[in-house]
Amino acid sequence: MRTVNAFLIHTDPLITIRVIGNQSIYATLLSAAQRIDALLGRTSGTAPDGTVITACYRENELNIPELVGGILKSAVGGTYRHIVTT
């Protein structure tokens, strides 16, 4: 793969993805977070523009309760590391 200046660009961003909702539907939030983990847990792939994803994995699990307007909310998800070369 070539770029304008003949150098490859390598990056490894850390992305936080979470599902937020009332604590009363925690099981549904957890199910959604598990689905996100399954979709992002792929280890490789190539985008239409030629970008190569060599790895994607969850570094940390998130489970953050918050009190918003007197209602207990929960944020469930994780931080994901993507290893990308363009």
Buried (B, 14 or more C-beta within 10 A) or exposed (E): EEEEEEEEEEEEEEEEBBBEBEEEEBEEBBEBBEEBBEEBEEEEEEEEEEBBBBEBBBEEEBBEEEEEEEEEBBBBBBBBBBBBBE
